[in-house]
Amino acid sequence: MSPIELNKRQEDILIIVKENGPITGEQIAERLHLTRSTLRPDLAILTMAGFLDARPRVGYFYSGKKTGQAVTDSMMKMKVKDFQSIPVVVNENMTVYDAICQMFLEDVGTLFVVDKNAYLTGVLSRKDLLRTSLGQQDLNKIPVHIIMTRMPNITYCFKNDSLIHAAKKLIDKQIDALPIVKEHTDGYEVIGRLTKTNITGAFLSLAENHDL
């Protein structure tokens, strides 16, 4: 990972924290004659990059860590289970029409399809449903298992997986969501979902957790 190039204000912040830490964000802002909100992005970048450490109600410390290693350490500690959301699951015999309604009602881009044992058998995306609805077929008569992506062609993850590895799966496969599964002897139970929105929220939380 290449080192981050700091701007003048970020270098000034580091000098202040080195000489005066622990110091709050408000105190840093006062010394630079700026508002706290103006400094927030710079403080977030410096903290996420590992130059600064922060403790709630105490202040910022100079950490002295190497930038690349600090970023890697922070990201690799993040787990799927800490940022997952509730999955939207449908039965494989549901009609395409009902699946479209379900997707809109739940406001999601992906449905996970399960069999009578509640084990994952397929995934339905917006593209799958749109492609089918463009034809002249009766959507009330087509079960979703006809058009879904089936196992073993489904990309999934486990709750204890590294978030960064799960994010890489989303990018590499160019998909919007991953089912989070629990493995059983005869199948996979869907216990959550991980989306690009979850990933974005996770990395934003790195900054928000250090907002003193």
C-alpha positions as CSV (number, residue, x, y, z in Angstrom):
1,M,0.0,0.0,0.0
2,S,1.6,3.3,-1.0
3,P,2.0,6.0,1.7
4,I,-0.5,8.8,1.9
5,E,0.7,12.3,0.8
6,L,-0.4,14.8,3.5
7,N,-1.5,18.3,2.7
8,K,-0.3,21.4,4.7
9,R,-3.2,21.5,7.1
10,Q,-2.8,17.8,8.0
11,E,0.9,18.3,8.6
12,D,0.1,21.2,10.9
13,I,-2.4,19.0,12.8
14,L,0.3,16.3,13.3
15,I,2.7,18.9,14.7
16,I,0.1,20.2,17.2
17,V,-0.8,16.7,18.3
18,K,2.8,15.7,18.7
19,E,3.6,18.7,20.9
20,N,0.3,18.8,22.9
21,G,-1.4,15.4,22.9
22,P,-3.7,14.3,24.2
23,I,-5.7,17.1,22.7
24,T,-9.3,17.3,21.6
25,G,-10.5,18.1,18.1
26,E,-12.0,21.4,19.4
27,Q,-8.6,22.5,20.8
28,I,-6.8,21.7,17.6
29,A,-9.4,23.7,15.7
30,E,-8.9,26.7,18.0
31,R,-5.1,26.6,17.4
32,L,-5.6,26.6,13.7
33,H,-8.3,29.2,13.8
34,L,-10.7,26.9,12.1
35,T,-14.1,25.3,12.9
36,R,-14.3,21.8,14.3
37,S,-16.4,20.7,11.3
38,T,-13.8,22.0,8.8
39,L,-11.1,19.8,10.5
40,R,-13.3,16.7,10.8
41,P,-12.3,15.1,7.4
42,D,-8.6,15.8,8.1
43,L,-8.8,14.2,11.5
44,A,-10.6,11.2,10.1
45,I,-8.0,10.7,7.4
46,L,-5.1,11.0,9.9
47,T,-6.8,8.6,12.3
48,M,-7.7,6.0,9.7
49,A,-4.2,6.2,8.2
50,G,-2.7,5.5,11.6
51,F,-0.9,8.8,12.2
52,L,-3.2,9.5,15.1
53,D,-4.9,7.5,17.7
54,A,-8.0,8.7,19.5
55,R,-9.9,8.0,22.7
56,P,-13.4,9.3,23.4
57,R,-13.5,12.1,25.9
58,V,-9.7,12.2,26.1
59,G,-8.4,13.4,22.8
60,Y,-6.0,12.7,20.0
61,F,-2.5,11.1,20.4
62,Y,0.3,10.8,17.9
63,S,0.7,7.1,17.2
64,G,3.8,7.1,15.2
65,K,2.6,4.0,13.2
66,K,3.6,3.4,9.6
67,T,0.7,4.5,7.5
68,G,0.3,1.4,5.3
69,Q,0.4,-1.1,8.1
70,A,-2.0,1.0,10.3
71,V,-4.6,1.1,7.6
72,T,-4.2,-2.6,6.9
73,D,-4.5,-3.4,10.7
74,S,-7.7,-1.4,11.1
75,M,-9.4,-2.8,8.1
76,M,-8.5,-6.4,8.8
77,K,-10.0,-6.2,12.3
78,M,-13.5,-5.4,10.8
79,K,-15.7,-8.5,10.6
80,V,-18.7,-9.2,8.4
81,K,-20.9,-9.9,11.5
82,D,-20.4,-6.4,12.8
83,F,-21.9,-4.7,9.8
84,Q,-24.4,-7.2,8.3
85,S,-28.1,-6.5,7.8
86,I,-31.2,-8.6,7.8
87,P,-31.6,-10.9,4.7
88,V,-34.7,-10.9,2.5
89,V,-35.5,-14.6,1.9
90,V,-38.1,-16.1,-0.4
91,N,-39.2,-19.6,-1.2
92,E,-38.0,-21.2,-4.5
93,N,-41.6,-21.8,-5.5
94,M,-42.6,-18.1,-5.2
95,T,-43.7,-16.7,-8.6
96,V,-41.7,-14.1,-10.4
97,Y,-44.5,-11.6,-10.0
98,D,-44.6,-12.0,-6.2
99,A,-40.8,-11.8,-6.1
100,I,-40.9,-8.4,-7.9
101,C,-43.5,-7.2,-5.4
102,Q,-41.3,-8.5,-2.5
103,M,-38.3,-6.7,-3.8
104,F,-40.0,-3.4,-4.1
105,L,-41.7,-3.7,-0.7
106,E,-38.5,-4.5,1.0
107,D,-36.5,-1.9,-1.0
108,V,-33.6,-4.3,-1.7
109,G,-31.7,-5.2,-4.9
110,T,-31.2,-8.9,-4.1
111,L,-33.4,-11.7,-2.9
112,F,-32.1,-15.0,-1.5
113,V,-34.0,-18.1,-2.4
114,V,-34.3,-21.1,-0.1
115,D,-35.8,-24.6,-0.3
116,K,-38.3,-26.2,2.0
117,N,-35.5,-26.8,4.5
118,A,-34.7,-23.1,4.5
119,Y,-31.3,-23.7,2.9
120,L,-29.9,-21.4,0.2
121,T,-30.5,-22.6,-3.3
122,G,-30.4,-19.4,-5.3
123,V,-30.1,-15.7,-5.7
124,L,-32.3,-13.3,-7.5
125,S,-31.1,-9.9,-8.7
126,R,-33.0,-6.9,-10.2
127,K,-31.5,-7.8,-13.5
128,D,-32.9,-11.4,-13.3
129,L,-36.4,-10.1,-12.6
130,L,-36.3,-7.3,-15.2
131,R,-35.0,-9.7,-17.9
132,T,-37.9,-12.1,-17.3
133,S,-40.6,-9.3,-17.1
134,L,-39.6,-8.0,-20.5
135,G,-41.0,-11.1,-22.2
136,Q,-44.6,-12.0,-23.0
137,Q,-44.7,-14.7,-20.3
138,D,-47.2,-14.8,-17.5
139,L,-45.2,-13.8,-14.4
140,N,-47.8,-15.4,-12.1
141,K,-46.9,-18.8,-13.5
142,I,-43.1,-18.7,-13.5
143,P,-41.5,-19.9,-10.2
144,V,-38.3,-18.1,-9.3
145,H,-36.2,-21.2,-9.3
146,I,-36.5,-21.2,-13.1
147,I,-34.6,-17.9,-13.4
148,M,-32.4,-17.6,-10.3
149,T,-28.7,-18.1,-10.1
150,R,-28.1,-21.5,-8.5
151,M,-25.6,-23.1,-6.3
152,P,-22.7,-23.7,-6.7
153,N,-22.5,-20.4,-8.7
154,I,-23.5,-18.3,-5.7
155,T,-20.9,-16.2,-4.0
156,Y,-21.4,-16.1,-0.3
157,C,-19.5,-15.3,3.0
158,F,-19.5,-16.2,6.7
159,K,-20.1,-14.0,9.6
160,N,-16.5,-14.2,10.9
161,D,-15.0,-13.4,7.5
162,S,-12.9,-10.3,7.2
163,L,-15.0,-7.4,5.9
164,I,-12.2,-6.5,3.5
165,H,-12.2,-10.0,1.9
166,A,-16.0,-9.9,1.6
167,A,-15.8,-6.4,-0.1
168,K,-13.3,-7.9,-2.5
169,K,-15.8,-10.6,-3.4
170,L,-18.5,-8.0,-4.2
171,I,-16.1,-6.1,-6.4
172,D,-14.6,-9.1,-8.2
173,K,-18.0,-10.6,-8.9
174,Q,-19.6,-7.2,-9.7
175,I,-22.6,-8.0,-7.5
176,D,-24.7,-5.9,-5.1
177,A,-25.0,-8.3,-2.1
178,L,-23.6,-11.4,-0.5
179,P,-25.7,-13.9,1.5
180,I,-24.1,-14.5,4.9
181,V,-24.4,-18.2,5.6
182,K,-24.1,-20.8,8.3
183,E,-22.8,-24.1,7.1
184,H,-24.8,-27.3,8.0
185,T,-24.0,-30.9,6.9
186,D,-26.7,-30.7,4.2
187,G,-26.7,-27.1,3.1
188,Y,-26.2,-23.4,3.9
189,E,-28.6,-21.4,6.1
190,V,-29.0,-17.7,5.3
191,I,-28.4,-15.7,8.4
192,G,-27.7,-12.2,7.0
193,R,-26.7,-10.1,4.0
194,L,-23.8,-7.9,3.2
195,T,-24.2,-5.1,0.6
196,K,-22.1,-2.3,-0.8
197,T,-24.1,0.0,1.5
198,N,-22.9,-2.0,4.5
199,I,-19.4,-1.8,3.3
200,T,-19.6,2.0,2.8
201,G,-21.1,2.4,6.3
202,A,-18.4,0.3,7.8
203,F,-15.6,2.4,6.5
204,L,-17.4,5.7,7.5
205,S,-17.7,4.3,11.0
206,L,-13.9,4.3,11.3
207,A,-14.0,8.1,11.2
208,E,-17.2,8.5,13.2
209,N,-15.9,6.4,16.1
210,H,-13.1,8.9,16.5
211,D,-15.2,12.1,16.3
212,L,-14.3,13.7,19.6
